[in-house]
Amino acid sequence: MLWDSLVKNQFAKIDASFLSDFREPGNANNRLAAWDPYDKSMRYFKFLFFHQIQAKDPEFFANYAKIGPTSLGNPVVLTSPSGQPINLDHFFSIEEFTFLDANLNTGELRHILEIGAGFGRTAQALVNLFADLEVYTIVDLPEVLALSRAYLEQVLDETKFAKLRFVDALTLGSGHDGIPTIDLVINIDSFQEMPRQTIEFYFRRFIDSAGHFFSKNAIGKYSPESVGLRGIDESQLLDVFSLGLSTQMIDIFNPDDLHLARTRHVEEYRPNASFTVVAQEPLGIFPYYHNVLYARDPTQ
Protein backbone atom coordinates (compact mmCIF):
# COMPACT_ATOMS: atom_id res chain seq x y z
CA MET A 1 0.00 0.00 0.00
CA LEU A 2 2.82 2.42 0.86
CA TRP A 3 4.59 1.92 -2.45
CA ASP A 4 1.31 2.08 -4.38
CA SER A 5 0.77 5.53 -2.89
CA LEU A 6 4.35 6.66 -3.51
CA VAL A 7 4.30 5.55 -7.13
CA LYS A 8 1.03 7.33 -7.77
CA ASN A 9 2.07 10.53 -6.02
CA GLN A 10 5.78 10.87 -6.79
CA PHE A 11 6.69 8.65 -9.75
CA ALA A 12 3.62 8.85 -11.94
CA LYS A 13 5.14 11.33 -14.40
CA ILE A 14 8.79 10.79 -15.31
CA ASP A 15 9.44 13.71 -17.65
CA ALA A 16 12.17 16.30 -18.19
CA SER A 17 10.91 18.41 -15.31
CA PHE A 18 11.00 15.43 -12.93
CA LEU A 19 14.49 14.41 -14.07
CA SER A 20 15.86 17.92 -13.63
CA ASP A 21 15.64 17.90 -9.82
CA PHE A 22 14.44 14.52 -8.51
CA ARG A 23 17.75 14.00 -6.66
CA GLU A 24 17.67 17.30 -4.79
CA PRO A 25 17.36 16.89 -1.02
CA GLY A 26 13.73 16.45 -0.05
CA ASN A 27 12.60 15.32 -3.51
CA ALA A 28 11.52 11.93 -4.86
CA ASN A 29 14.90 10.20 -4.72
CA ASN A 30 14.74 10.17 -0.93
CA ARG A 31 12.41 7.19 -1.34
CA LEU A 32 14.93 5.30 -3.47
CA ALA A 33 18.28 6.25 -1.95
CA ALA A 34 19.76 5.21 1.36
CA TRP A 35 19.48 8.67 2.88
CA ASP A 36 18.24 12.23 2.57
CA PRO A 37 20.07 15.21 4.11
CA TYR A 38 16.75 16.66 5.29
CA ASP A 39 16.02 14.27 8.10
CA LYS A 40 14.19 15.27 11.28
CA SER A 41 16.17 12.89 13.45
CA MET A 42 19.58 12.58 15.12
CA ARG A 43 20.80 9.73 12.91
CA TYR A 44 23.40 11.74 10.94
CA PHE A 45 24.65 13.60 14.00
CA LYS A 46 25.03 10.25 15.76
CA PHE A 47 26.84 8.63 12.83
CA LEU A 48 29.25 11.58 12.63
CA PHE A 49 29.90 11.53 16.36
CA PHE A 50 30.19 7.73 16.41
CA HIS A 51 32.87 7.90 13.73
CA GLN A 52 34.85 10.44 15.77
CA ILE A 53 34.63 8.28 18.90
CA GLN A 54 36.03 5.25 17.08
CA ALA A 55 39.11 7.25 16.03
CA LYS A 56 40.26 7.97 19.61
CA ASP A 57 42.87 5.94 21.49
CA PRO A 58 42.53 4.37 24.97
CA GLU A 59 44.33 7.29 26.64
CA PHE A 60 41.62 9.64 25.43
CA PHE A 61 38.94 7.61 27.18
CA ALA A 62 41.08 7.16 30.30
CA ASN A 63 41.25 10.96 30.59
CA TYR A 64 37.53 11.23 29.93
CA ALA A 65 36.90 8.93 32.89
CA LYS A 66 38.92 11.24 35.19
CA ILE A 67 36.69 14.30 34.80
CA GLY A 68 33.88 13.03 36.97
CA PRO A 69 30.12 12.99 36.30
CA THR A 70 29.19 13.91 32.72
CA SER A 71 25.49 13.07 32.53
CA LEU A 72 24.02 16.09 34.34
CA GLY A 73 21.65 17.84 31.94
CA ASN A 74 20.72 14.66 30.05
CA PRO A 75 22.99 15.03 26.98
CA VAL A 76 22.91 12.75 23.94
CA VAL A 77 25.21 9.82 24.75
CA LEU A 78 26.97 7.26 22.57
CA THR A 79 29.20 4.38 23.63
CA SER A 80 32.97 4.10 23.37
CA PRO A 81 34.64 0.85 22.20
CA SER A 82 35.07 -0.13 25.86
CA GLY A 83 31.44 0.56 26.74
CA GLN A 84 31.96 4.01 28.26
CA PRO A 85 29.13 6.57 27.79
CA ILE A 86 30.41 9.61 25.87
CA ASN A 87 28.70 12.93 25.12
CA LEU A 88 29.86 15.53 22.61
CA ASP A 89 30.40 18.38 25.09
CA HIS A 90 32.89 16.48 27.23
CA PHE A 91 34.35 14.79 24.15
CA PHE A 92 35.35 18.29 23.03
CA SER A 93 36.74 19.02 26.49
CA ILE A 94 39.10 16.05 26.33
CA GLU A 95 40.18 17.05 22.81
CA GLU A 96 41.02 20.51 24.20
CA PHE A 97 42.90 19.01 27.14
CA THR A 98 44.83 16.69 24.80
CA PHE A 99 45.86 19.60 22.56
CA LEU A 100 46.98 21.74 25.50
CA ASP A 101 48.75 18.88 27.28
CA ALA A 102 50.74 18.08 24.13
CA ASN A 103 51.88 21.67 23.57
CA LEU A 104 52.29 23.19 27.04
CA ASN A 105 54.28 22.48 30.16
CA THR A 106 51.03 22.00 32.02
CA GLY A 107 52.80 21.43 35.32
CA GLU A 108 53.62 25.14 35.34
CA LEU A 109 50.01 26.26 34.95
CA ARG A 110 48.74 27.85 38.13
CA HIS A 111 45.99 30.14 36.88
CA ILE A 112 43.70 29.63 33.89
CA LEU A 113 41.13 32.24 32.87
CA GLU A 114 38.34 31.28 30.48
CA ILE A 115 36.28 33.92 28.69
CA GLY A 116 32.80 32.55 27.98
CA ALA A 117 32.73 29.12 29.61
CA GLY A 118 29.16 28.12 28.82
CA PHE A 119 27.91 25.62 31.37
CA GLY A 120 31.48 24.86 32.45
CA ARG A 121 32.50 21.71 30.57
CA THR A 122 36.09 22.84 29.92
CA ALA A 123 36.53 24.06 33.48
CA GLN A 124 35.31 20.69 34.77
CA ALA A 125 37.85 18.82 32.65
CA LEU A 126 40.88 21.03 33.27
CA VAL A 127 40.37 21.43 37.01
CA ASN A 128 40.34 17.64 37.27
CA LEU A 129 43.17 16.93 34.82
CA PHE A 130 45.71 19.68 35.62
CA ALA A 131 46.82 18.60 39.09
CA ASP A 132 48.95 21.68 39.84
CA LEU A 133 46.29 24.21 38.88
CA GLU A 134 45.46 26.59 41.74
CA VAL A 135 42.86 28.97 40.26
CA TYR A 136 40.40 28.71 37.37
CA THR A 137 38.61 31.99 36.64
CA ILE A 138 35.46 32.10 34.54
CA VAL A 139 34.46 35.44 32.99
CA ASP A 140 30.94 35.44 31.58
CA LEU A 141 27.57 37.13 31.53
CA PRO A 142 25.76 36.94 34.89
CA GLU A 143 22.98 34.65 33.67
CA VAL A 144 25.48 32.16 32.25
CA LEU A 145 27.63 32.39 35.38
CA ALA A 146 24.61 31.27 37.38
CA LEU A 147 24.40 28.15 35.21
CA SER A 148 28.11 27.31 35.29
CA ARG A 149 28.27 27.86 39.05
CA ALA A 150 25.27 25.60 39.66
CA TYR A 151 26.51 22.93 37.24
CA LEU A 152 30.10 22.85 38.50
CA GLU A 153 29.01 22.77 42.12
CA GLN A 154 27.18 19.54 41.32
CA VAL A 155 29.95 17.76 39.38
CA LEU A 156 33.10 18.83 41.27
CA ASP A 157 34.15 17.90 44.78
CA GLU A 158 34.58 20.71 47.31
CA THR A 159 38.36 20.95 46.85
CA LYS A 160 38.13 21.30 43.08
CA PHE A 161 35.17 23.69 43.23
CA ALA A 162 37.12 25.90 45.64
CA LYS A 163 39.63 26.58 42.84
CA LEU A 164 36.97 28.33 40.77
CA ARG A 165 36.37 32.06 40.58
CA PHE A 166 33.34 33.55 38.82
CA VAL A 167 33.69 37.07 37.38
CA ASP A 168 30.77 39.05 35.95
CA ALA A 169 31.77 40.34 32.52
CA LEU A 170 29.42 43.30 32.86
CA THR A 171 31.18 44.67 35.93
CA LEU A 172 34.75 44.29 34.72
CA GLY A 173 36.84 47.40 35.07
CA SER A 174 40.13 48.23 33.41
CA GLY A 175 42.07 47.64 36.64
CA HIS A 176 43.42 44.50 38.24
CA ASP A 177 40.20 43.50 40.05
CA GLY A 178 42.20 41.19 42.31
CA ILE A 179 42.75 38.69 39.48
CA PRO A 180 46.14 36.95 39.85
CA THR A 181 48.73 36.56 37.11
CA ILE A 182 47.27 34.51 34.28
CA ASP A 183 49.24 31.64 32.77
CA LEU A 184 46.67 30.70 30.14
CA VAL A 185 43.61 32.46 28.71
CA ILE A 186 41.05 30.27 26.94
CA ASN A 187 38.31 31.27 24.54
CA ILE A 188 36.21 28.57 22.91
CA ASP A 189 33.48 29.33 20.40
CA SER A 190 32.49 32.74 21.76
CA PHE A 191 34.79 35.46 20.39
CA GLN A 192 33.18 34.79 17.02
CA GLU A 193 29.88 35.95 18.56
CA MET A 194 31.24 39.23 19.98
CA PRO A 195 31.76 42.66 18.42
CA ARG A 196 35.38 43.51 17.61
CA GLN A 197 35.55 46.17 20.32
CA THR A 198 34.54 43.65 22.98
CA ILE A 199 37.22 41.21 21.84
CA GLU A 200 39.81 43.99 21.82
CA PHE A 201 38.83 44.85 25.40
CA TYR A 202 39.45 41.25 26.49
CA PHE A 203 42.76 41.25 24.66
CA ARG A 204 43.90 44.40 26.47
CA ARG A 205 42.40 43.37 29.80
CA PHE A 206 43.62 39.78 30.05
CA ILE A 207 45.30 38.23 27.02
CA ASP A 208 48.07 40.70 26.17
CA SER A 209 49.72 40.13 29.55
CA ALA A 210 49.02 36.39 29.88
CA GLY A 211 51.61 33.70 29.33
CA HIS A 212 49.55 31.83 26.73
CA PHE A 213 46.33 32.19 24.77
CA PHE A 214 44.28 29.27 23.45
CA SER A 215 41.57 30.02 20.88
CA LYS A 216 39.08 27.63 19.31
CA ASN A 217 36.81 29.64 17.05
CA ALA A 218 35.36 29.58 13.54
CA ILE A 219 37.75 30.67 10.81
CA GLY A 220 35.12 32.50 8.75
CA LYS A 221 31.45 33.00 7.96
CA TYR A 222 29.32 30.88 5.64
CA SER A 223 25.98 31.29 3.91
CA PRO A 224 22.93 29.54 5.40
CA GLU A 225 22.21 27.93 2.01
CA SER A 226 25.56 26.10 2.08
CA VAL A 227 24.33 23.97 5.00
CA GLY A 228 20.80 23.56 3.67
CA LEU A 229 19.02 26.31 5.61
CA ARG A 230 16.24 27.54 3.37
CA GLY A 231 14.27 30.75 3.21
CA ILE A 232 16.62 32.81 5.40
CA ASP A 233 17.00 36.50 4.59
CA GLU A 234 20.74 37.09 4.77
CA SER A 235 20.16 40.81 5.32
CA GLN A 236 18.84 39.82 8.75
CA LEU A 237 22.15 38.13 9.49
CA LEU A 238 24.41 41.12 8.82
CA ASP A 239 25.14 41.49 12.52
CA VAL A 240 26.14 37.83 12.73
CA PHE A 241 28.38 38.19 9.68
CA SER A 242 30.19 41.14 11.28
CA LEU A 243 30.92 39.55 14.67
CA GLY A 244 34.30 38.09 15.63
CA LEU A 245 37.64 38.76 13.99
CA SER A 246 37.39 36.25 11.12
CA THR A 247 34.49 37.68 9.13
CA GLN A 248 35.31 36.71 5.55
CA MET A 249 32.70 34.56 3.79
CA ILE A 250 34.11 31.13 2.91
CA ASP A 251 32.98 27.79 1.56
CA ILE A 252 33.41 25.62 4.65
CA PHE A 253 33.34 22.48 2.50
CA ASN A 254 36.15 23.57 0.17
CA PRO A 255 39.68 22.48 1.26
CA ASP A 256 41.35 25.41 -0.52
CA ASP A 257 39.05 27.93 1.14
CA LEU A 258 39.66 26.33 4.51
CA HIS A 259 43.43 26.40 4.09
CA LEU A 260 43.50 30.08 3.17
CA ALA A 261 41.02 30.98 5.90
CA ARG A 262 43.09 29.20 8.56
CA THR A 263 46.17 31.20 7.61
CA ARG A 264 44.24 34.48 7.92
CA HIS A 265 42.52 33.35 11.12
CA VAL A 266 45.77 32.59 12.95
CA GLU A 267 46.99 36.13 12.28
CA GLU A 268 43.64 37.73 13.06
CA TYR A 269 43.58 36.15 16.52
CA ARG A 270 47.26 36.69 17.33
CA PRO A 271 47.06 39.05 20.33
CA ASN A 272 50.10 41.18 19.39
CA ALA A 273 53.62 40.91 17.97
CA SER A 274 55.00 39.47 21.21
CA PHE A 275 52.95 36.28 20.74
CA THR A 276 54.13 33.37 18.61
CA VAL A 277 52.14 30.36 17.46
CA VAL A 278 53.04 27.27 19.49
CA ALA A 279 50.66 24.85 17.79
CA GLN A 280 47.57 24.79 15.62
CA GLU A 281 45.20 22.21 14.16
CA PRO A 282 41.68 22.08 12.73
CA LEU A 283 38.89 20.67 14.85
CA GLY A 284 38.38 17.11 13.66
CA ILE A 285 34.60 16.95 13.57
CA PHE A 286 34.07 20.51 12.27
CA PRO A 287 37.17 21.58 10.30
CA TYR A 288 36.03 25.19 9.92
CA TYR A 289 36.93 25.59 13.60
CA HIS A 290 40.61 25.94 14.45
CA ASN A 291 42.63 25.24 17.60
CA VAL A 292 45.47 27.75 18.04
CA LEU A 293 47.85 28.09 20.99
CA TYR A 294 49.92 31.26 21.25
CA ALA A 295 52.76 32.00 23.69
CA ARG A 296 53.92 35.44 24.79
CA ASP A 297 57.59 36.34 24.79
CA PRO A 298 57.99 37.98 28.24
CA THR A 299 61.03 39.93 27.05
CA GLN A 300 59.04 41.93 24.49
C-alpha positions in Angstrom: 0.0 0.0 0.0 2.8 2.4 0.9 4.6 1.9 -2.5 1.3 2.1 -4.4 0.8 5.5 -2.9 4.3 6.7 -3.5 4.3 5.5 -7.1 1.0 7.3 -7.8 2.1 10.5 -6.0 5.8 10.9 -6.8 6.7 8.7 -9.7 3.6 8.8 -11.9 5.1 11.3 -14.4 8.8 10.8 -15.3 9.4 13.7 -17.6 12.2 16.3 -18.2 10.9 18.4 -15.3 11.0 15.4 -12.9 14.5 14.4 -14.1 15.9 17.9 -13.6 15.6 17.9 -9.8 14.4 14.5 -8.5 17.7 14.0 -6.7 17.7 17.3 -4.8 17.4 16.9 -1.0 13.7 16.4 0.0 12.6 15.3 -3.5 11.5 11.9 -4.9 14.9 10.2 -4.7 14.7 10.2 -0.9 12.4 7.2 -1.3 14.9 5.3 -3.5 18.3 6.3 -2.0 19.8 5.2 1.4 19.5 8.7 2.9 18.2 12.2 2.6 20.1 15.2 4.1 16.7 16.7 5.3 16.0 14.3 8.1 14.2 15.3 11.3 16.2 12.9 13.5 19.6 12.6 15.1 20.8 9.7 12.9 23.4 11.7 10.9 24.7 13.6 14.0 25.0 10.2 15.8 26.8 8.6 12.8 29.2 11.6 12.6 29.9 11.5 16.4 30.2 7.7 16.4 32.9 7.9 13.7 34.8 10.4 15.8 34.6 8.3 18.9 36.0 5.3 17.1 39.1 7.2 16.0 40.3 8.0 19.6 42.9 5.9 21.5 42.5 4.4 25.0 44.3 7.3 26.6 41.6 9.6 25.4 38.9 7.6 27.2 41.1 7.2 30.3 41.3 11.0 30.6 37.5 11.2 29.9 36.9 8.9 32.9 38.9 11.2 35.2 36.7 14.3 34.8 33.9 13.0 37.0 30.1 13.0 36.3 29.2 13.9 32.7 25.5 13.1 32.5 24.0 16.1 34.3 21.6 17.8 31.9 20.7 14.7 30.0 23.0 15.0 27.0 22.9 12.7 23.9 25.2 9.8 24.8 27.0 7.3 22.6 29.2 4.4 23.6 33.0 4.1 23.4 34.6 0.8 22.2 35.1 -0.1 25.9 31.4 0.6 26.7 32.0 4.0 28.3 29.1 6.6 27.8 30.4 9.6 25.9 28.7 12.9 25.1 29.9 15.5 22.6 30.4 18.4 25.1 32.9 16.5 27.2 34.3 14.8 24.1 35.4 18.3 23.0 36.7 19.0 26.5 39.1 16.0 26.3 40.2 17.1 22.8 41.0 20.5 24.2 42.9 19.0 27.1 44.8 16.7 24.8 45.9 19.6 22.6 47.0 21.7 25.5 48.7 18.9 27.3 50.7 18.1 24.1 51.9 21.7 23.6 52.3 23.2 27.0 54.3 22.5 30.2 51.0 22.0 32.0 52.8 21.4 35.3 53.6 25.1 35.3 50.0 26.3 34.9 48.7 27.8 38.1 46.0 30.1 36.9 43.7 29.6 33.9 41.1 32.2 32.9 38.3 31.3 30.5 36.3 33.9 28.7 32.8 32.6 28.0 32.7 29.1 29.6 29.2 28.1 28.8 27.9 25.6 31.4 31.5 24.9 32.5 32.5 21.7 30.6 36.1 22.8 29.9 36.5 24.1 33.5 35.3 20.7 34.8 37.9 18.8 32.6 40.9 21.0 33.3 40.4 21.4 37.0 40.3 17.6 37.3 43.2 16.9 34.8 45.7 19.7 35.6 46.8 18.6 39.1 49.0 21.7 39.8 46.3 24.2 38.9 45.5 26.6 41.7 42.9 29.0 40.3 40.4 28.7 37.4 38.6 32.0 36.6 35.5 32.1 34.5 34.5 35.4 33.0 30.9 35.4 31.6 27.6 37.1 31.5 25.8 36.9 34.9 23.0 34.7 33.7 25.5 32.2 32.3 27.6 32.4 35.4 24.6 31.3 37.4 24.4 28.2 35.2 28.1 27.3 35.3 28.3 27.9 39.1 25.3 25.6 39.7 26.5 22.9 37.2 30.1 22.9 38.5 29.0 22.8 42.1 27.2 19.5 41.3 29.9 17.8 39.4 33.1 18.8 41.3 34.1 17.9 44.8 34.6 20.7 47.3 38.4 20.9 46.9 38.1 21.3 43.1 35.2 23.7 43.2 37.1 25.9 45.6 39.6 26.6 42.8 37.0 28.3 40.8 36.4 32.1 40.6 33.3 33.5 38.8 33.7 37.1 37.4 30.8 39.1 35.9 31.8 40.3 32.5 29.4 43.3 32.9 31.2 44.7 35.9 34.7 44.3 34.7 36.8 47.4 35.1 40.1 48.2 33.4 42.1 47.6 36.6 43.4 44.5 38.2 40.2 43.5 40.0 42.2 41.2 42.3 42.7 38.7 39.5 46.1 37.0 39.9 48.7 36.6 37.1 47.3 34.5 34.3 49.2 31.6 32.8 46.7 30.7 30.1 43.6 32.5 28.7 41.1 30.3 26.9 38.3 31.3 24.5 36.2 28.6 22.9 33.5 29.3 20.4 32.5 32.7 21.8 34.8 35.5 20.4 33.2 34.8 17.0 29.9 36.0 18.6 31.2 39.2 20.0 31.8 42.7 18.4 35.4 43.5 17.6 35.5 46.2 20.3 34.5 43.6 23.0 37.2 41.2 21.8 39.8 44.0 21.8 38.8 44.9 25.4 39.4 41.2 26.5 42.8 41.2 24.7 43.9 44.4 26.5 42.4 43.4 29.8 43.6 39.8 30.0 45.3 38.2 27.0 48.1 40.7 26.2 49.7 40.1 29.6 49.0 36.4 29.9 51.6 33.7 29.3 49.6 31.8 26.7 46.3 32.2 24.8 44.3 29.3 23.4 41.6 30.0 20.9 39.1 27.6 19.3 36.8 29.6 17.0 35.4 29.6 13.5 37.7 30.7 10.8 35.1 32.5 8.8 31.4 33.0 8.0 29.3 30.9 5.6 26.0 31.3 3.9 22.9 29.5 5.4 22.2 27.9 2.0 25.6 26.1 2.1 24.3 24.0 5.0 20.8 23.6 3.7 19.0 26.3 5.6 16.2 27.5 3.4 14.3 30.7 3.2 16.6 32.8 5.4 17.0 36.5 4.6 20.7 37.1 4.8 20.2 40.8 5.3 18.8 39.8 8.7 22.2 38.1 9.5 24.4 41.1 8.8 25.1 41.5 12.5 26.1 37.8 12.7 28.4 38.2 9.7 30.2 41.1 11.3 30.9 39.5 14.7 34.3 38.1 15.6 37.6 38.8 14.0 37.4 36.2 11.1 34.5 37.7 9.1 35.3 36.7 5.6 32.7 34.6 3.8 34.1 31.1 2.9 33.0 27.8 1.6 33.4 25.6 4.7 33.3 22.5 2.5 36.2 23.6 0.2 39.7 22.5 1.3 41.4 25.4 -0.5 39.1 27.9 1.1 39.7 26.3 4.5 43.4 26.4 4.1 43.5 30.1 3.2 41.0 31.0 5.9 43.1 29.2 8.6 46.2 31.2 7.6 44.2 34.5 7.9 42.5 33.4 11.1 45.8 32.6 13.0 47.0 36.1 12.3 43.6 37.7 13.1 43.6 36.1 16.5 47.3 36.7 17.3 47.1 39.1 20.3 50.1 41.2 19.4 53.6 40.9 18.0 55.0 39.5 21.2 52.9 36.3 20.7 54.1 33.4 18.6 52.1 30.4 17.5 53.0 27.3 19.5 50.7 24.9 17.8 47.6 24.8 15.6 45.2 22.2 14.2 41.7 22.1 12.7 38.9 20.7 14.8 38.4 17.1 13.7 34.6 16.9 13.6 34.1 20.5 12.3 37.2 21.6 10.3 36.0 25.2 9.9 36.9 25.6 13.6 40.6 25.9 14.4 42.6 25.2 17.6 45.5 27.7 18.0 47.8 28.1 21.0 49.9 31.3 21.2 52.8 32.0 23.7 53.9 35.4 24.8 57.6 36.3 24.8 58.0 38.0 28.2 61.0 39.9 27.0 59.0 41.9 24.5 
